[in-house]
């Protein structure tokens, strides 16, 4: 039996995991790593935005 997976569902899961990492990076309290973590969070936010944008285009 084959199970088909909705691409949108897969990307939604990826987005959720990335957003969880963003929250972790932003809440990390060590000042020495603060700038690095905000940079990481910004990169992940860009990735999330790109995925969401392509999903929206796919729907149209």
C-alpha distance matrix in Angstrom:
0.0 3.8 6.6 9.9 13.0 16.3 18.9 21.6 20.0 19.8 23.4 24.5 23.4 25.3 28.3 28.4 28.5 31.1 33.2 33.2 34.6 37.1 38.3 38.7 40.6 42.9 43.6 44.4 48.0 49.5 51.9 51.8 48.1 48.4 48.8 46.0 43.6 44.6 44.0 40.5 39.9 41.2 38.9 35.8 37.1 37.4 33.8 32.6 34.8 33.6 29.9 30.9 33.0 30.4 27.9 30.8 31.5 27.9 28.2 31.4
3.8 0.0 3.8 6.5 9.7 13.0 15.3 18.2 16.9 16.5 20.0 21.5 20.6 22.2 25.2 25.6 25.8 28.2 30.3 30.6 31.9 34.3 35.7 36.2 37.9 40.2 41.2 42.0 45.7 47.1 49.3 49.1 45.4 45.6 45.8 43.1 40.8 41.6 40.9 37.5 36.8 37.9 35.6 32.6 33.8 33.9 30.4 29.2 31.4 30.0 26.3 27.4 29.4 26.7 24.4 27.4 28.0 24.4 24.9 28.1
6.6 3.8 0.0 3.8 6.5 9.8 12.4 15.0 13.4 13.3 16.9 18.0 17.1 19.1 21.9 22.2 22.6 25.1 27.0 27.3 28.8 31.1 32.4 33.1 34.9 37.0 37.9 38.9 42.6 44.2 46.4 46.4 42.7 42.7 43.0 40.4 37.9 38.6 38.1 34.7 33.8 35.0 32.9 29.7 30.7 31.0 27.5 26.1 28.3 27.2 23.4 24.3 26.5 24.1 21.5 24.4 25.4 22.0 22.2 25.6
9.9 6.5 3.8 0.0 3.8 6.6 9.1 11.8 11.0 11.0 14.3 15.7 15.5 17.2 19.7 20.6 21.3 23.4 25.2 26.1 27.6 29.5 31.0 32.0 33.6 35.5 36.8 37.9 41.6 43.3 45.2 45.3 41.5 41.3 41.3 38.8 36.4 36.8 36.1 32.9 31.9 32.7 30.6 27.6 28.3 28.4 25.0 23.6 25.4 24.1 20.4 21.2 23.2 20.6 18.1 20.9 21.7 18.2 18.6 21.9
13.0 9.7 6.5 3.8 0.0 3.8 6.1 8.6 7.4 7.3 10.6 11.9 11.8 13.6 16.0 16.8 17.7 19.7 21.5 22.4 23.9 25.8 27.3 28.4 29.9 31.8 33.1 34.3 38.1 39.8 41.7 41.8 38.0 37.6 37.7 35.3 32.8 33.1 32.5 29.4 28.2 29.1 27.1 24.0 24.6 24.9 21.5 20.0 21.9 20.8 17.1 17.8 20.1 17.8 15.2 18.2 19.4 16.2 16.6 20.2
16.3 13.0 9.8 6.6 3.8 0.0 3.8 5.4 5.2 6.5 8.9 9.9 11.0 12.8 14.4 15.6 17.1 18.8 20.2 21.6 23.3 24.6 26.2 27.7 29.2 30.6 32.2 33.7 37.4 39.3 40.9 41.2 37.4 36.7 36.6 34.5 32.0 31.9 31.3 28.4 27.0 27.5 25.7 22.6 22.8 22.9 19.8 17.9 19.4 18.4 14.7 14.9 17.0 14.8 11.9 14.7 16.0 12.8 12.9 16.6
18.9 15.3 12.4 9.1 6.1 3.8 0.0 3.8 5.4 5.1 6.3 8.6 10.0 10.7 12.3 14.3 15.6 16.6 18.3 20.2 21.4 22.5 24.5 26.0 27.0 28.6 30.5 31.9 35.6 37.3 38.7 38.8 35.0 34.3 33.9 31.7 29.4 29.2 28.4 25.5 24.3 24.5 22.5 19.7 20.0 19.7 16.5 15.0 16.5 15.1 11.4 12.2 14.1 11.7 9.2 12.6 13.6 10.6 11.7 15.2
21.6 18.2 15.0 11.8 8.6 5.4 3.8 0.0 3.8 5.4 5.2 6.1 8.7 9.8 10.3 12.3 14.3 15.2 16.2 18.3 20.0 20.7 22.4 24.4 25.5 26.6 28.5 30.2 33.9 35.8 37.1 37.5 33.8 32.8 32.4 30.6 28.1 27.6 27.0 24.4 22.7 22.8 21.3 18.4 18.0 18.0 15.2 13.1 14.2 13.5 9.8 9.6 11.9 10.2 7.0 9.9 11.8 9.5 9.7 13.5
20.0 16.9 13.4 11.0 7.4 5.2 5.4 3.8 0.0 3.8 5.5 5.0 6.3 8.7 9.8 10.6 12.6 14.3 15.2 16.7 18.7 19.9 21.2 22.9 24.5 25.8 27.2 28.9 32.6 34.7 36.3 36.8 33.1 32.2 32.3 30.4 27.7 27.5 27.3 24.4 22.6 23.3 22.0 18.7 18.6 19.3 16.5 14.0 15.9 15.7 12.0 11.8 14.7 13.5 10.4 13.1 15.5 13.3 13.1 16.9
19.8 16.5 13.3 11.0 7.3 6.5 5.1 5.4 3.8 0.0 3.8 5.4 5.2 6.4 8.7 10.0 10.9 12.5 14.3 15.6 17.0 18.6 20.3 21.6 22.9 24.6 26.2 27.5 31.2 32.9 34.6 34.8 31.0 30.5 30.5 28.3 25.7 25.9 25.4 22.3 21.0 21.9 20.0 16.8 17.4 18.0 14.7 12.9 15.3 14.7 11.0 12.0 14.9 13.4 11.1 14.5 16.4 14.2 15.0 18.7
23.4 20.0 16.9 14.3 10.6 8.9 6.3 5.2 5.5 3.8 0.0 3.8 5.3 4.9 6.1 8.6 9.8 10.4 12.1 14.1 15.3 16.2 18.3 19.9 20.8 22.3 24.2 25.7 29.4 31.1 32.4 32.7 28.9 28.1 27.8 25.8 23.3 23.1 22.4 19.6 18.1 18.6 16.9 13.8 14.0 14.4 11.2 9.3 11.6 11.0 7.3 8.4 11.4 10.3 8.4 11.7 13.7 12.3 13.4 16.9
24.5 21.5 18.0 15.7 11.9 9.9 8.6 6.1 5.0 5.4 3.8 0.0 3.8 5.4 5.0 6.2 8.7 9.8 10.4 12.4 14.3 15.1 16.5 18.5 19.9 20.9 22.6 24.4 28.0 30.2 31.6 32.3 28.6 27.5 27.6 25.9 23.0 22.6 22.6 19.9 17.8 18.6 17.6 14.1 13.8 15.0 12.4 9.5 11.7 12.4 8.9 8.5 12.1 12.0 9.5 12.0 14.8 13.8 13.9 17.4
23.4 20.6 17.1 15.5 11.8 11.0 10.0 8.7 6.3 5.2 5.3 3.8 0.0 3.8 5.4 5.1 6.3 8.7 9.9 10.7 12.6 14.3 15.5 16.8 18.6 20.1 21.4 22.9 26.5 28.5 30.4 30.9 27.2 26.5 26.9 24.9 22.0 22.2 22.3 19.2 17.4 18.9 17.8 14.1 14.6 16.2 13.4 11.0 14.0 14.6 11.3 11.7 15.3 15.1 12.9 15.7 18.3 17.1 17.5 21.1
25.3 22.2 19.1 17.2 13.6 12.8 10.7 9.8 8.7 6.4 4.9 5.4 3.8 0.0 3.8 5.4 5.2 6.2 8.6 9.9 10.8 12.3 14.4 15.5 16.6 18.4 20.1 21.3 25.0 26.6 28.3 28.5 24.7 24.1 24.2 22.0 19.3 19.6 19.3 16.1 14.8 16.1 14.5 10.9 12.0 13.3 10.2 8.5 11.9 12.1 9.2 10.6 14.0 13.7 12.4 15.5 17.7 16.9 18.0 21.3
28.3 25.2 21.9 19.7 16.0 14.4 12.3 10.3 9.8 8.7 6.1 5.0 5.4 3.8 0.0 3.8 5.5 5.1 6.0 8.6 9.9 10.3 12.3 14.2 15.1 16.3 18.3 19.9 23.6 25.5 26.8 27.4 23.7 22.6 22.6 20.9 18.0 17.7 17.7 14.9 12.8 13.8 12.9 9.3 9.3 11.0 8.6 5.8 9.0 10.3 7.8 8.2 11.8 12.5 11.3 13.7 16.3 16.2 17.0 20.0
28.4 25.6 22.2 20.6 16.8 15.6 14.3 12.3 10.6 10.0 8.6 6.2 5.1 5.4 3.8 0.0 3.8 5.5 5.1 6.2 8.7 9.8 10.7 12.5 14.3 15.4 16.6 18.5 22.1 24.3 26.0 26.9 23.3 22.2 22.8 21.3 18.1 18.0 18.7 15.8 13.5 15.2 14.9 11.2 11.2 13.8 11.8 9.0 12.1 13.9 11.5 11.4 15.1 16.0 14.4 16.4 19.5 19.2 19.4 22.6
28.5 25.8 22.6 21.3 17.7 17.1 15.6 14.3 12.6 10.9 9.8 8.7 6.3 5.2 5.5 3.8 0.0 3.8 5.4 5.1 6.4 8.8 10.1 10.7 12.5 14.4 15.5 16.7 20.4 22.3 24.2 24.7 21.1 20.5 21.2 19.2 16.1 16.8 17.3 14.0 12.3 14.7 13.9 10.2 11.5 14.0 11.7 9.9 13.5 14.9 12.8 13.6 17.2 17.7 16.6 19.1 21.7 21.4 22.1 25.3
31.1 28.2 25.1 23.4 19.7 18.8 16.6 15.2 14.3 12.5 10.4 9.8 8.7 6.2 5.1 5.5 3.8 0.0 3.8 5.4 5.1 6.2 8.8 9.8 10.5 12.3 14.3 15.4 19.1 20.7 22.2 22.6 18.8 18.0 18.3 16.3 13.4 13.7 13.8 10.6 8.9 11.0 10.1 6.4 7.9 10.4 8.5 7.1 10.8 12.2 10.9 12.1 15.2 16.2 15.8 18.1 20.5 20.7 21.8 24.6
33.2 30.3 27.0 25.2 21.5 20.2 18.3 16.2 15.2 14.3 12.1 10.4 9.9 8.6 6.0 5.1 5.4 3.8 0.0 3.8 5.3 4.9 6.3 8.6 9.8 10.5 12.3 14.3 17.8 20.0 21.3 22.3 18.8 17.4 17.9 16.7 13.4 13.0 14.0 11.5 8.7 10.7 11.2 7.6 7.5 10.9 10.1 7.7 10.7 13.2 12.2 12.2 15.4 17.1 16.4 18.0 20.9 21.4 22.0 24.7
33.2 30.6 27.3 26.1 22.4 21.6 20.2 18.3 16.7 15.6 14.1 12.4 10.7 9.9 8.6 6.2 5.1 5.4 3.8 0.0 3.8 5.4 5.2 6.3 8.7 10.0 10.7 12.4 16.0 18.3 20.2 21.3 17.9 16.8 18.1 16.8 13.2 13.7 15.2 12.4 10.0 13.0 13.5 10.1 10.8 14.2 13.2 11.3 14.4 16.7 15.5 15.7 19.1 20.5 19.6 21.4 24.3 24.6 25.0 28.0
34.6 31.9 28.8 27.6 23.9 23.3 21.4 20.0 18.7 17.0 15.3 14.3 12.6 10.8 9.9 8.7 6.4 5.1 5.3 3.8 0.0 3.8 5.4 5.0 6.1 8.5 9.8 10.5 14.3 16.0 17.8 18.4 14.8 14.1 15.2 13.4 10.0 11.1 12.2 9.1 7.5 10.9 11.0 8.1 9.8 13.0 12.1 11.3 14.5 16.4 15.7 16.7 19.7 21.0 20.7 22.7 25.2 25.6 26.6 29.4
37.1 34.3 31.1 29.5 25.8 24.6 22.5 20.7 19.9 18.6 16.2 15.1 14.3 12.3 10.3 9.8 8.8 6.2 4.9 5.4 3.8 0.0 3.8 5.4 5.1 6.1 8.6 10.0 13.5 15.5 16.6 17.5 14.0 12.5 13.1 12.0 8.6 8.4 10.0 7.6 4.7 7.9 9.1 6.6 7.2 10.8 11.0 10.1 12.6 15.1 15.1 15.6 18.2 20.1 20.2 21.6 24.2 25.1 26.0 28.4
38.3 35.7 32.4 31.0 27.3 26.2 24.5 22.4 21.2 20.3 18.3 16.5 15.5 14.4 12.3 10.7 10.1 8.8 6.3 5.2 5.4 3.8 0.0 3.8 5.5 5.2 6.1 8.6 11.8 14.5 16.0 17.6 14.5 12.7 14.2 13.8 10.0 10.0 12.5 10.7 7.8 10.9 12.7 10.4 10.3 14.1 14.5 13.0 15.3 18.1 18.0 17.9 20.7 22.8 22.4 23.6 26.5 27.4 27.9 30.3
38.7 36.2 33.1 32.0 28.4 27.7 26.0 24.4 22.9 21.6 19.9 18.5 16.8 15.5 14.2 12.5 10.7 9.8 8.6 6.3 5.0 5.4 3.8 0.0 3.8 5.5 5.2 6.1 9.7 12.0 14.1 15.4 12.3 11.3 13.5 12.5 8.8 10.1 12.6 10.4 8.6 12.3 13.6 11.6 12.6 16.1 16.1 15.2 18.0 20.4 20.1 20.6 23.4 25.2 24.9 26.5 29.2 29.9 30.6 33.2
40.6 37.9 34.9 33.6 29.9 29.2 27.0 25.5 24.5 22.9 20.8 19.9 18.6 16.6 15.1 14.3 12.5 10.5 9.8 8.7 6.1 5.1 5.5 3.8 0.0 3.8 5.5 5.3 8.9 10.4 11.8 12.7 9.3 8.2 9.8 8.8 5.0 6.5 9.0 7.2 6.0 9.6 11.1 10.0 11.3 14.4 14.9 14.8 17.2 19.4 19.8 20.6 23.0 24.8 25.1 26.7 29.0 30.1 31.1 33.4
42.9 40.2 37.0 35.5 31.8 30.6 28.6 26.6 25.8 24.6 22.3 20.9 20.1 18.4 16.3 15.4 14.4 12.3 10.5 10.0 8.5 6.1 5.2 5.5 3.8 0.0 3.8 5.6 8.2 10.6 11.3 13.1 10.3 7.8 9.6 10.0 6.5 6.1 9.5 9.0 6.7 9.6 12.2 11.4 11.4 14.7 16.0 15.5 17.2 20.0 20.7 20.8 23.1 25.4 25.7 26.7 29.2 30.6 31.3 33.4
43.6 41.2 37.9 36.8 33.1 32.2 30.5 28.5 27.2 26.2 24.2 22.6 21.4 20.1 18.3 16.6 15.5 14.3 12.3 10.7 9.8 8.6 6.1 5.2 5.5 3.8 0.0 3.8 6.0 9.3 10.8 13.2 11.0 8.9 11.8 12.3 8.9 9.4 12.9 12.2 10.3 13.3 15.7 14.6 14.8 18.3 19.3 18.4 20.4 23.2 23.5 23.6 26.1 28.4 28.3 29.3 32.1 33.3 33.7 36.1
44.4 42.0 38.9 37.9 34.3 33.7 31.9 30.2 28.9 27.5 25.7 24.4 22.9 21.3 19.9 18.5 16.7 15.4 14.3 12.4 10.5 10.0 8.6 6.1 5.3 5.6 3.8 0.0 3.8 6.1 8.4 10.2 7.9 7.0 10.3 10.3 7.4 9.3 12.4 11.6 10.8 14.1 16.0 15.3 16.3 19.4 20.2 20.0 22.2 24.6 25.0 25.6 28.0 30.0 30.2 31.5 34.1 35.1 35.9 38.3
48.0 45.7 42.6 41.6 38.1 37.4 35.6 33.9 32.6 31.2 29.4 28.0 26.5 25.0 23.6 22.1 20.4 19.1 17.8 16.0 14.3 13.5 11.8 9.7 8.9 8.2 6.0 3.8 0.0 3.8 6.1 8.8 8.0 7.0 10.8 11.7 9.7 11.3 14.5 14.4 13.9 16.7 18.9 18.6 19.4 22.5 23.6 23.4 25.4 27.9 28.5 28.9 31.2 33.4 33.6 34.8 37.4 38.6 39.3 41.6
49.5 47.1 44.2 43.3 39.8 39.3 37.3 35.8 34.7 32.9 31.1 30.2 28.5 26.6 25.5 24.3 22.3 20.7 20.0 18.3 16.0 15.5 14.5 12.0 10.4 10.6 9.3 6.1 3.8 0.0 3.8 5.5 5.6 6.2 9.8 10.5 9.6 11.8 14.3 14.5 14.9 17.6 19.4 19.6 20.9 23.5 24.6 25.0 27.0 29.2 29.9 30.8 32.9 34.9 35.4 36.8 39.1 40.3 41.4 43.6
51.9 49.3 46.4 45.2 41.7 40.9 38.7 37.1 36.3 34.6 32.4 31.6 30.4 28.3 26.8 26.0 24.2 22.2 21.3 20.2 17.8 16.6 16.0 14.1 11.8 11.3 10.8 8.4 6.1 3.8 0.0 3.8 5.4 4.9 7.8 9.6 9.7 11.0 13.4 14.6 15.1 17.1 19.2 20.0 21.0 23.3 24.8 25.5 27.0 29.2 30.4 31.2 33.0 35.2 36.0 37.1 39.2 40.8 41.9 43.8
51.8 49.1 46.4 45.3 41.8 41.2 38.8 37.5 36.8 34.8 32.7 32.3 30.9 28.5 27.4 26.9 24.7 22.6 22.3 21.3 18.4 17.5 17.6 15.4 12.7 13.1 13.2 10.2 8.8 5.5 3.8 0.0 3.8 5.7 7.5 8.3 9.6 11.5 12.9 14.0 15.5 17.3 18.8 20.0 21.5 23.3 24.7 25.8 27.5 29.3 30.6 31.8 33.4 35.3 36.4 37.8 39.6 41.1 42.5 44.5
48.1 45.4 42.7 41.5 38.0 37.4 35.0 33.8 33.1 31.0 28.9 28.6 27.2 24.7 23.7 23.3 21.1 18.8 18.8 17.9 14.8 14.0 14.5 12.3 9.3 10.3 11.0 7.9 8.0 5.6 5.4 3.8 0.0 3.8 5.7 5.3 6.0 8.6 10.0 10.5 12.1 14.2 15.4 16.4 18.1 20.0 21.1 22.3 24.1 25.8 27.0 28.3 30.0 31.8 32.8 34.4 36.2 37.5 39.0 41.0
48.4 45.6 42.7 41.3 37.6 36.7 34.3 32.8 32.2 30.5 28.1 27.5 26.5 24.1 22.6 22.2 20.5 18.0 17.4 16.8 14.1 12.5 12.7 11.3 8.2 7.8 8.9 7.0 7.0 6.2 4.9 5.7 3.8 0.0 3.8 5.5 5.1 6.2 8.6 9.9 10.4 12.2 14.3 15.3 16.2 18.4 20.0 20.8 22.3 24.4 25.7 26.6 28.2 30.4 31.4 32.5 34.5 36.1 37.3 39.2
48.8 45.8 43.0 41.3 37.7 36.6 33.9 32.4 32.3 30.5 27.8 27.6 26.9 24.2 22.6 22.8 21.2 18.3 17.9 18.1 15.2 13.1 14.2 13.5 9.8 9.6 11.8 10.3 10.8 9.8 7.8 7.5 5.7 3.8 0.0 3.8 5.4 5.1 6.2 8.6 9.8 10.5 12.4 14.3 15.2 16.6 18.6 19.9 21.0 22.7 24.6 25.6 26.8 28.9 30.3 31.4 33.0 34.8 36.3 37.9
46.0 43.1 40.4 38.8 35.3 34.5 31.7 30.6 30.4 28.3 25.8 25.9 24.9 22.0 20.9 21.3 19.2 16.3 16.7 16.8 13.4 12.0 13.8 12.5 8.8 10.0 12.3 10.3 11.7 10.5 9.6 8.3 5.3 5.5 3.8 0.0 3.8 5.5 5.1 6.2 8.6 9.9 10.7 12.4 14.2 15.5 16.8 18.5 20.0 21.4 22.9 24.4 25.8 27.5 28.9 30.4 31.9 33.4 35.1 36.9
43.6 40.8 37.9 36.4 32.8 32.0 29.4 28.1 27.7 25.7 23.3 23.0 22.0 19.3 18.0 18.1 16.1 13.4 13.4 13.2 10.0 8.6 10.0 8.8 5.0 6.5 8.9 7.4 9.7 9.6 9.7 9.6 6.0 5.1 5.4 3.8 0.0 3.8 5.3 5.0 6.1 8.5 9.8 10.5 12.1 14.2 15.3 16.3 18.2 19.9 21.1 22.3 24.1 25.9 26.9 28.4 30.2 31.6 33.0 35.0
44.6 41.6 38.6 36.8 33.1 31.9 29.2 27.6 27.5 25.9 23.1 22.6 22.2 19.6 17.7 18.0 16.8 13.7 13.0 13.7 11.1 8.4 10.0 10.1 6.5 6.1 9.4 9.3 11.3 11.8 11.0 11.5 8.6 6.2 5.1 5.5 3.8 0.0 3.8 5.4 4.9 6.1 8.6 9.8 10.3 12.3 14.2 15.0 16.2 18.3 19.9 20.7 22.2 24.4 25.5 26.6 28.4 30.1 31.4 33.2
44.0 40.9 38.1 36.1 32.5 31.3 28.4 27.0 27.3 25.4 22.4 22.6 22.3 19.3 17.7 18.7 17.3 13.8 14.0 15.2 12.2 10.0 12.5 12.6 9.0 9.5 12.9 12.4 14.5 14.3 13.4 12.9 10.0 8.6 6.2 5.1 5.3 3.8 0.0 3.8 5.4 5.1 6.3 8.7 9.8 10.7 12.6 14.3 15.3 16.7 18.7 20.0 21.1 22.9 24.6 25.8 27.2 28.9 30.6 32.2
40.5 37.5 34.7 32.9 29.4 28.4 25.5 24.4 24.4 22.3 19.6 19.9 19.2 16.1 14.9 15.8 14.0 10.6 11.5 12.4 9.1 7.6 10.7 10.4 7.2 9.0 12.2 11.6 14.4 14.5 14.6 14.0 10.5 9.9 8.6 6.2 5.0 5.4 3.8 0.0 3.8 5.4 5.2 6.3 8.6 10.0 10.7 12.4 14.3 15.5 16.8 18.4 20.0 21.5 22.8 24.4 26.0 27.3 29.0 31.0
39.9 36.8 33.8 31.9 28.2 27.0 24.3 22.7 22.6 21.0 18.1 17.8 17.4 14.8 12.8 13.5 12.3 8.9 8.7 10.0 7.5 4.7 7.8 8.6 6.0 6.7 10.3 10.8 13.9 14.9 15.1 15.5 12.1 10.4 9.8 8.6 6.1 4.9 5.4 3.8 0.0 3.8 5.5 5.1 6.1 8.7 9.9 10.4 12.2 14.2 15.3 16.3 18.1 20.1 21.0 22.3 24.3 25.7 27.0 29.0
41.2 37.9 35.0 32.7 29.1 27.5 24.5 22.8 23.3 21.9 18.6 18.6 18.9 16.1 13.8 15.2 14.7 11.0 10.7 13.0 10.9 7.9 10.9 12.3 9.6 9.6 13.3 14.1 16.7 17.6 17.1 17.3 14.2 12.2 10.5 9.9 8.5 6.1 5.1 5.4 3.8 0.0 3.8 5.5 5.0 6.3 8.7 9.8 10.5 12.4 14.4 15.2 16.3 18.5 20.0 20.9 22.5 24.4 25.9 27.4
38.9 35.6 32.9 30.6 27.1 25.7 22.5 21.3 22.0 20.0 16.9 17.6 17.8 14.5 12.9 14.9 13.9 10.1 11.2 13.5 11.0 9.1 12.7 13.6 11.1 12.2 15.7 16.0 18.9 19.4 19.2 18.8 15.4 14.3 12.4 10.7 9.8 8.6 6.3 5.2 5.5 3.8 0.0 3.8 5.4 5.1 6.4 8.8 9.9 10.7 12.6 14.4 15.3 16.8 18.6 20.1 21.3 22.8 24.8 26.4
35.8 32.6 29.7 27.6 24.0 22.6 19.7 18.4 18.7 16.8 13.8 14.1 14.1 10.9 9.3 11.2 10.2 6.4 7.6 10.1 8.1 6.6 10.4 11.6 10.0 11.4 14.6 15.3 18.6 19.6 20.0 20.0 16.4 15.3 14.3 12.4 10.5 9.8 8.7 6.3 5.1 5.5 3.8 0.0 3.8 5.4 5.0 6.2 8.6 9.8 10.6 12.3 14.1 15.5 16.6 18.3 20.0 21.1 22.8 24.9
37.1 33.8 30.7 28.3 24.6 22.8 20.0 18.0 18.6 17.4 14.0 13.8 14.6 12.0 9.3 11.2 11.5 7.9 7.5 10.8 9.8 7.2 10.3 12.6 11.3 11.4 14.8 16.3 19.4 20.9 21.0 21.5 18.1 16.2 15.2 14.2 12.1 10.3 9.8 8.6 6.1 5.0 5.4 3.8 0.0 3.8 5.4 5.0 6.1 8.6 9.9 10.5 12.1 14.3 15.3 16.3 18.3 19.9 21.2 23.0
37.4 33.9 31.0 28.4 24.9 22.9 19.7 18.0 19.3 18.0 14.4 15.0 16.2 13.3 11.0 13.8 14.0 10.4 10.9 14.2 13.0 10.8 14.1 16.1 14.4 14.7 18.3 19.4 22.5 23.5 23.3 23.3 20.0 18.4 16.6 15.5 14.2 12.3 10.7 10.0 8.7 6.3 5.1 5.4 3.8 0.0 3.8 5.5 5.1 6.2 8.7 9.9 10.4 12.4 14.2 15.3 16.5 18.3 20.1 21.6
33.8 30.4 27.5 25.0 21.5 19.8 16.5 15.2 16.5 14.7 11.2 12.4 13.4 10.2 8.6 11.8 11.7 8.5 10.1 13.2 12.1 11.0 14.5 16.1 14.9 16.0 19.3 20.2 23.6 24.6 24.8 24.7 21.1 20.0 18.6 16.8 15.3 14.2 12.6 10.7 9.9 8.7 6.4 5.0 5.4 3.8 0.0 3.8 5.4 5.1 6.2 8.6 9.8 10.8 12.4 14.3 15.5 16.6 18.6 20.6
32.6 29.2 26.1 23.6 20.0 17.9 15.0 13.1 14.0 12.9 9.3 9.5 11.0 8.5 5.8 9.0 9.9 7.1 7.7 11.3 11.3 10.1 13.0 15.2 14.8 15.5 18.4 20.0 23.4 25.0 25.5 25.8 22.3 20.8 19.9 18.5 16.3 15.0 14.3 12.4 10.4 9.8 8.8 6.2 5.0 5.5 3.8 0.0 3.8 5.5 5.2 6.1 8.5 10.1 10.6 12.3 14.3 15.4 16.7 18.9
34.8 31.4 28.3 25.4 21.9 19.4 16.5 14.2 15.9 15.3 11.6 11.7 14.0 11.9 9.0 12.1 13.5 10.8 10.7 14.4 14.5 12.6 15.3 18.0 17.2 17.2 20.4 22.2 25.4 27.0 27.0 27.5 24.1 22.3 21.0 20.0 18.2 16.2 15.3 14.3 12.2 10.5 9.9 8.6 6.1 5.1 5.4 3.8 0.0 3.8 5.5 5.1 6.0 8.6 9.8 10.5 12.2 14.2 15.4 17.0
33.6 30.0 27.2 24.1 20.8 18.4 15.1 13.5 15.7 14.7 11.0 12.4 14.6 12.1 10.3 13.9 14.9 12.2 13.2 16.7 16.4 15.1 18.1 20.4 19.4 20.0 23.2 24.6 27.9 29.2 29.2 29.3 25.8 24.4 22.7 21.4 19.9 18.3 16.7 15.5 14.2 12.4 10.7 9.8 8.6 6.2 5.1 5.5 3.8 0.0 3.8 5.5 5.1 6.2 8.6 9.9 10.6 12.3 14.4 15.9
29.9 26.3 23.4 20.4 17.1 14.7 11.4 9.8 12.0 11.0 7.3 8.9 11.3 9.2 7.8 11.5 12.8 10.9 12.2 15.5 15.7 15.1 18.0 20.1 19.8 20.7 23.5 25.0 28.5 29.9 30.4 30.6 27.0 25.7 24.6 22.9 21.1 19.9 18.7 16.8 15.3 14.4 12.6 10.6 9.9 8.7 6.2 5.2 5.5 3.8 0.0 3.8 5.4 5.3 6.2 8.7 10.0 10.6 12.5 14.8
30.9 27.4 24.3 21.2 17.8 14.9 12.2 9.6 11.8 12.0 8.4 8.5 11.7 10.6 8.2 11.4 13.6 12.1 12.2 15.7 16.7 15.6 17.9 20.6 20.6 20.8 23.6 25.6 28.9 30.8 31.2 31.8 28.3 26.6 25.6 24.4 22.3 20.7 20.0 18.4 16.3 15.2 14.4 12.3 10.5 9.9 8.6 6.1 5.1 5.5 3.8 0.0 3.8 5.5 5.1 6.2 8.7 9.8 10.7 12.9
33.0 29.4 26.5 23.2 20.1 17.0 14.1 11.9 14.7 14.9 11.4 12.1 15.3 14.0 11.8 15.1 17.2 15.2 15.4 19.1 19.7 18.2 20.7 23.4 23.0 23.1 26.1 28.0 31.2 32.9 33.0 33.4 30.0 28.2 26.8 25.8 24.1 22.2 21.1 20.0 18.1 16.3 15.3 14.1 12.1 10.4 9.8 8.5 6.0 5.1 5.4 3.8 0.0 3.8 5.4 5.1 6.3 8.6 10.1 11.2
30.4 26.7 24.1 20.6 17.8 14.8 11.7 10.2 13.5 13.4 10.3 12.0 15.1 13.7 12.5 16.0 17.7 16.2 17.1 20.5 21.0 20.1 22.8 25.2 24.8 25.4 28.4 30.0 33.4 34.9 35.2 35.3 31.8 30.4 28.9 27.5 25.9 24.4 22.9 21.5 20.1 18.5 16.8 15.5 14.3 12.4 10.8 10.1 8.6 6.2 5.3 5.5 3.8 0.0 3.8 5.4 5.0 6.1 8.7 10.2
27.9 24.4 21.5 18.1 15.2 11.9 9.2 7.0 10.4 11.1 8.4 9.5 12.9 12.4 11.3 14.4 16.6 15.8 16.4 19.6 20.7 20.2 22.4 24.9 25.1 25.7 28.3 30.2 33.6 35.4 36.0 36.4 32.8 31.4 30.3 28.9 26.9 25.5 24.6 22.8 21.0 20.0 18.6 16.6 15.3 14.2 12.4 10.6 9.8 8.6 6.2 5.1 5.4 3.8 0.0 3.8 5.5 5.0 6.4 9.1
30.8 27.4 24.4 20.9 18.2 14.7 12.6 9.9 13.1 14.5 11.7 12.0 15.7 15.5 13.7 16.4 19.1 18.1 18.0 21.4 22.7 21.6 23.6 26.5 26.7 26.7 29.3 31.5 34.8 36.8 37.1 37.8 34.4 32.5 31.4 30.4 28.4 26.6 25.8 24.4 22.3 20.9 20.1 18.3 16.3 15.3 14.3 12.3 10.5 9.9 8.7 6.2 5.1 5.4 3.8 0.0 3.8 5.4 5.2 6.8
31.5 28.0 25.4 21.7 19.4 16.0 13.6 11.8 15.5 16.4 13.7 14.8 18.3 17.7 16.3 19.5 21.7 20.5 20.9 24.3 25.2 24.2 26.5 29.2 29.0 29.2 32.1 34.1 37.4 39.1 39.2 39.6 36.2 34.5 33.0 31.9 30.2 28.4 27.2 26.0 24.3 22.5 21.3 20.0 18.3 16.5 15.5 14.3 12.2 10.6 10.0 8.7 6.3 5.0 5.5 3.8 0.0 3.8 5.4 5.4
27.9 24.4 22.0 18.2 16.2 12.8 10.6 9.5 13.3 14.2 12.3 13.8 17.1 16.9 16.2 19.2 21.4 20.7 21.4 24.6 25.6 25.1 27.4 29.9 30.1 30.6 33.3 35.1 38.6 40.3 40.8 41.1 37.5 36.1 34.8 33.4 31.6 30.1 28.9 27.3 25.7 24.4 22.8 21.1 19.9 18.3 16.6 15.4 14.2 12.3 10.6 9.8 8.6 6.1 5.0 5.4 3.8 0.0 3.8 5.5
28.2 24.9 22.2 18.6 16.6 12.9 11.7 9.7 13.1 15.0 13.4 13.9 17.5 18.0 17.0 19.4 22.1 21.8 22.0 25.0 26.6 26.0 27.9 30.6 31.1 31.3 33.7 35.9 39.3 41.4 41.9 42.5 39.0 37.3 36.3 35.1 33.0 31.4 30.6 29.0 27.0 25.9 24.8 22.8 21.2 20.1 18.6 16.7 15.4 14.4 12.5 10.7 10.1 8.7 6.4 5.2 5.4 3.8 0.0 3.8
31.4 28.1 25.6 21.9 20.2 16.6 15.2 13.5 16.9 18.7 16.9 17.4 21.1 21.3 20.0 22.6 25.3 24.6 24.7 28.0 29.4 28.4 30.3 33.2 33.4 33.4 36.1 38.3 41.6 43.6 43.8 44.5 41.0 39.2 37.9 36.9 35.0 33.2 32.2 31.0 29.0 27.4 26.4 24.9 23.0 21.6 20.6 18.9 17.0 15.9 14.8 12.9 11.2 10.2 9.1 6.8 5.4 5.5 3.8 0.0
